[in-house]
């Protein structure tokens, strides 16, 4: 059994990486080096780069020691359970170490406390993509001063987190079929996932990332996943009282696309030109319902229509989206295919999906 321990240091990175991304490539090389030298890999959770390392330890069957930032024993046990469920590790090759707060640490202090604990425990420190003047660089410098072994073989230049998405629609001709569709469908527009899909384990997500030449969870991939699994998973994100629902727009595609924009706060598009529509009349019978907009905001009350409530907003009038919702996952296999219509950005994407489930698929661009 290995005894010497190594930790790989990565600052927060840009979203949506793939196998060709330099810090991903160098991280994989470093993990293989750790494997060749029969070392224990120190990992953690709470940041995508830490979770990548946890996944790589499982993928290459390394012995790993997971440092879990937790405020108490209960939180530690919950995180331990989550790691086992999400990464399916060999439980003979994984050890869980709680990192509890000290000296009155607050929630915002825990990531720094976690990172320091991993370096303090390590015999070997391997910086890969470290932000200048950041916390990770400070830890590397401290490791040098305290005579820890620092392996810089796999270092790569840190790049700022530029990950804005953009679609060229305004300057292109739209498919004339969109005008025929008008507002006959309620459309669930989707987008890239900045991590695992809601019905996907972390180990499967990271395996896809390290073996794919393009980011494997883009808007087109998400639409393909919906069509393959025949389900749209409800989300509690941004929903009143965190009630999981599926959102739809009642706008025609040409009107809806005018509302598509980059949301810097969330580092994602409001939606992307990929979606699936359900015949409006059928959707309403299925249980999809119009959102109830309010000028006074949403009260924290427990009425039966809470899941449908939405504030009109102060700066933005959200009612312009004509939102509809369904309170649960949607099983597309129970909806007749002639009541469904899927949308892709480009004609070649639509062509590649035409044999999927018999659902009609059209492109946004002509």
C-alpha positions in Angstrom: 0.0 0.0 0.0 1.3 3.5 -0.9 2.2 5.9 1.9 3.7 9.0 0.4 1.1 11.6 -0.6 0.9 14.0 -3.5 -1.5 16.9 -4.1 -2.2 18.6 -7.4 -3.0 22.3 -7.3 -5.4 23.9 -9.8 -6.9 27.3 -9.4 -10.5 27.8 -10.6 -10.6 27.2 -14.4 -12.8 28.2 -17.3 -15.9 26.2 -17.7 -16.6 23.7 -20.5 -13.1 22.0 -20.9 -12.3 19.0 -23.0 -9.4 16.6 -23.6 -7.5 19.1 -25.7 -7.6 21.8 -22.9 -4.0 22.2 -21.7 -4.8 22.1 -18.0 -6.9 18.9 -18.5 -4.1 17.3 -20.5 -1.4 18.2 -17.9 -3.6 17.1 -15.0 -4.1 13.6 -16.6 -0.4 13.4 -17.2 0.3 14.3 -13.5 -2.2 11.7 -12.3 -0.5 9.0 -14.4 2.9 10.1 -13.0 1.5 9.7 -9.4 0.2 6.3 -10.4 3.6 5.3 -11.8 5.3 6.4 -8.5 2.8 4.5 -6.3 1.7 7.6 -4.4 -1.6 8.5 -2.7 -3.4 11.3 -4.4 -5.0 13.9 -2.1 -8.3 15.1 -3.5 -11.4 17.0 -2.3 -14.8 18.4 -3.4 -16.5 21.7 -3.6 -14.8 23.0 -6.7 -14.8 21.5 -10.2 -11.0 21.1 -10.3 -11.0 19.2 -7.1 -13.9 16.9 -8.3 -11.9 16.3 -11.5 -9.1 14.9 -9.4 -11.4 12.7 -7.4 -12.8 11.3 -10.7 -9.3 10.8 -12.1 -8.2 8.9 -9.0 -11.1 6.5 -9.6 -10.5 6.3 -13.3 -6.8 5.3 -12.9 -7.4 3.2 -9.7 -5.2 5.3 -7.5 -5.3 5.2 -3.7 -6.8 8.6 -2.7 -7.4 10.6 0.4 -10.4 12.9 0.1 -10.4 16.0 2.3 -14.0 17.0 2.9 -14.7 20.6 4.1 -17.6 20.2 6.6 -19.1 22.2 9.4 -20.0 19.2 11.5 -20.0 15.4 11.5 -23.4 15.2 9.9 -22.3 17.3 6.9 -19.2 15.2 6.6 -21.2 11.9 6.4 -23.6 13.4 3.9 -20.6 14.5 1.7 -19.0 11.1 2.1 -22.2 9.4 0.9 -22.5 11.8 -2.1 -18.9 11.0 -3.2 -19.6 7.2 -3.0 -22.8 7.7 -5.0 -21.3 10.1 -7.6 -17.9 8.6 -8.2 -18.3 4.8 -7.4 -14.8 4.5 -5.9 -13.2 1.3 -4.8 -13.8 1.7 -1.1 -10.6 -0.2 -0.3 -8.7 2.5 -2.1 -10.3 5.7 -0.7 -10.1 7.4 2.7 -12.2 10.2 3.8 -10.8 13.0 6.0 -13.0 15.7 7.5 -11.8 19.3 7.4 -13.7 21.0 10.2 -13.7 24.8 10.8 -11.1 26.2 13.2 -11.0 29.5 15.0 -14.5 30.5 14.1 -14.2 29.9 10.3 -17.2 31.0 8.3 -18.5 29.4 5.1 -16.4 31.7 2.9 -13.3 30.6 4.8 -13.7 26.9 4.3 -12.3 26.6 0.7 -9.0 28.3 1.9 -9.0 26.1 5.0 -9.5 23.0 2.8 -6.8 23.9 0.3 -4.3 24.5 3.1 -5.1 21.2 4.8 -4.4 19.2 1.6 -1.0 20.9 1.1 -0.1 20.5 4.8 -0.8 16.7 4.5 1.1 16.2 1.2 4.7 15.2 0.8 4.7 16.2 -2.9 3.0 19.3 -4.3 2.3 19.5 -8.1 1.2 22.9 -9.3 -0.4 22.8 -12.7 -2.5 25.9 -13.6 -2.2 28.3 -10.7 -3.5 31.9 -10.8 -0.7 34.5 -10.1 -1.0 36.1 -6.7 -3.8 33.7 -5.8 -4.3 31.4 -2.8 -2.8 28.4 -4.7 0.3 30.3 -5.6 0.8 31.2 -2.0 0.5 27.6 -1.0 3.1 26.6 -3.6 5.5 29.2 -2.2 4.9 28.0 1.4 5.6 24.4 0.2 8.9 25.5 -1.2 9.9 27.3 2.0 8.9 24.2 4.2 11.1 21.9 2.0 8.2 19.9 0.6 9.0 18.4 -2.8 7.5 20.6 -5.5 7.2 19.0 -9.0 6.7 21.7 -11.7 7.0 19.4 -14.6 3.3 19.6 -15.5 2.8 23.4 -15.0 1.0 25.3 -17.6 0.2 29.0 -18.0 -3.0 30.0 -16.1 -5.6 31.6 -18.4 -8.3 33.9 -17.2 -11.8 32.4 -17.1 -13.1 33.5 -20.5 -16.0 31.3 -21.3 -18.7 33.4 -22.8 -20.9 31.7 -25.4 -22.2 33.4 -28.5 -24.5 32.4 -31.4 -24.6 34.3 -34.7 -28.3 34.5 -35.5 -29.0 38.2 -36.3 -26.8 38.2 -39.4 -28.0 34.9 -40.7 -31.2 33.9 -42.6 -33.7 32.1 -40.4 -35.4 29.0 -41.6 -38.7 30.1 -43.2 -40.4 27.1 -41.6 -40.2 28.9 -38.3 -42.8 31.4 -39.5 -45.2 28.5 -40.2 -44.8 27.2 -36.7 -45.6 30.6 -35.1 -46.8 29.9 -31.5 -48.4 26.4 -32.1 -45.9 24.9 -29.6 -44.8 25.5 -26.0 -41.1 25.2 -26.3 -38.6 24.0 -23.7 -35.4 25.8 -24.7 -32.2 24.2 -23.3 -28.6 25.2 -23.0 -25.1 24.0 -22.2 -24.6 22.4 -18.8 -21.7 23.8 -16.8 -21.3 20.4 -15.2 -23.0 17.0 -15.1 -26.6 16.7 -16.4 -29.2 16.4 -13.6 -29.5 12.7 -14.2 -25.8 12.0 -14.5 -23.1 11.0 -12.1 -20.0 13.0 -11.7 -17.7 10.2 -12.7 -19.5 9.9 -16.1 -19.4 13.6 -16.6 -15.6 13.8 -16.0 -14.9 10.7 -18.1 -16.7 12.4 -21.0 -14.6 15.5 -20.5 -11.2 13.8 -20.4 -12.0 11.7 -23.5 -13.8 14.2 -25.7 -12.2 16.6 -28.2 -15.1 19.1 -27.7 -16.9 20.0 -24.6 -19.4 17.1 -24.3 -22.2 18.9 -22.5 -23.0 21.7 -24.9 -26.5 22.8 -25.9 -26.6 20.3 -28.8 -25.4 17.5 -26.6 -28.1 18.4 -24.0 -30.8 18.2 -26.7 -29.5 14.8 -27.9 -29.5 13.6 -24.3 -33.1 14.7 -23.8 -34.1 12.9 -27.0 -32.1 9.7 -26.1 -33.4 9.5 -22.6 -36.9 10.7 -23.7 -37.2 12.9 -20.6 -36.8 16.5 -19.5 -35.6 16.6 -16.0 -37.3 19.2 -13.7 -35.1 21.8 -12.0 -35.6 23.6 -8.7 -33.0 26.3 -9.8 -34.5 29.8 -9.7 -37.9 28.3 -8.9 -40.2 29.6 -6.1 -39.7 27.5 -2.9 -37.2 25.4 -4.9 -40.1 23.4 -6.4 -38.7 21.4 -9.3 -40.4 22.3 -12.6 -39.8 22.3 -16.3 -40.0 25.7 -18.0 -41.5 26.4 -21.5 -42.0 29.6 -23.6 -45.2 30.3 -25.3 -43.5 32.6 -27.8 -42.9 31.7 -31.4 -39.3 30.7 -32.1 -38.5 33.9 -34.0 -39.7 36.0 -31.0 -38.1 33.8 -28.4 -34.7 33.9 -30.1 -34.6 37.7 -29.6 -34.5 37.1 -25.9 -31.5 34.8 -26.0 -28.5 36.5 -24.3 -25.4 35.8 -22.3 -26.0 36.0 -18.5 -22.6 36.9 -17.0 -23.8 36.5 -13.4 -24.5 32.8 -14.0 -21.8 32.3 -16.8 -24.4 30.8 -19.1 -26.9 31.7 -21.8 -30.5 32.5 -20.9 -31.1 29.6 -23.3 -29.5 28.4 -26.5 -31.0 27.7 -30.0 -31.8 24.1 -29.0 -35.1 22.9 -27.7 -38.1 20.7 -27.9 -41.7 21.9 -28.3 -45.0 20.2 -27.4 -48.1 21.0 -29.3 -49.8 23.8 -27.2 -53.2 22.2 -26.9 -51.7 18.8 -26.0 -49.3 20.4 -23.5 -52.1 22.2 -21.7 -54.0 18.9 -21.4 -50.8 17.2 -20.2 -50.6 19.6 -17.3 -48.4 22.4 -18.5 -49.7 25.7 -17.1 -49.1 29.4 -17.7 -47.0 31.2 -15.1 -48.8 33.6 -12.8 -47.0 36.9 -12.9 -47.1 39.3 -10.0 -46.2 43.0 -9.7 -45.5 42.7 -6.0 -43.0 39.8 -6.1 -43.5 36.3 -4.7 -44.7 35.9 -1.1 -43.2 33.0 0.8 -46.5 31.2 1.1 -47.6 27.6 0.6 -50.4 27.7 -1.8 -51.1 25.1 -4.4 -50.0 27.4 -7.3 -46.7 28.4 -5.7 -44.7 26.5 -8.4 -46.4 28.7 -11.1 -45.7 32.1 -9.5 -43.2 34.5 -10.9 -42.4 38.2 -10.2 -42.6 40.5 -13.2 -39.3 41.9 -12.1 -38.1 45.5 -11.6 -35.5 46.0 -14.3 -36.7 43.3 -16.7 -40.4 42.4 -17.4 -40.2 38.7 -17.2 -43.8 38.4 -18.5 -42.5 39.1 -22.0 -41.2 35.5 -22.0 -44.7 34.1 -21.8 -43.4 31.3 -19.5 -45.3 28.1 -18.8 -44.3 25.4 -16.3 -44.8 21.7 -15.6 -44.3 20.5 -12.0 -42.3 17.3 -12.5 -40.1 15.6 -15.0 -41.6 15.2 -18.5 -41.7 11.7 -20.0 -41.5 12.3 -23.7 -42.2 8.6 -24.4 -45.8 9.2 -23.3 -46.3 12.0 -25.7 -47.2 11.1 -29.4 -44.3 12.0 -31.7 -46.6 14.0 -34.0 -47.2 16.3 -31.0 -43.4 17.0 -30.6 -41.0 19.2 -32.5 -37.3 19.6 -31.8 -35.1 22.6 -32.8 -31.4 22.7 -33.7 -29.2 25.7 -34.4 -27.7 24.4 -37.8 -29.1 22.3 -40.6 -26.4 19.7 -40.3 -27.3 19.2 -36.6 -30.9 18.7 -37.5 -30.0 16.2 -40.2 -27.9 14.2 -37.8 -30.9 13.8 -35.4 -33.6 13.0 -38.0 -33.7 9.3 -37.1 -34.0 9.9 -33.4 -37.4 8.7 -32.0 -39.3 9.8 -35.1 -39.6 13.3 -33.8 -39.6 16.1 -36.5 -36.5 18.2 -36.2 -35.9 21.5 -37.9 -33.0 24.0 -37.8 -33.1 27.6 -36.7 -30.8 28.8 -39.5 -31.8 28.4 -43.1 
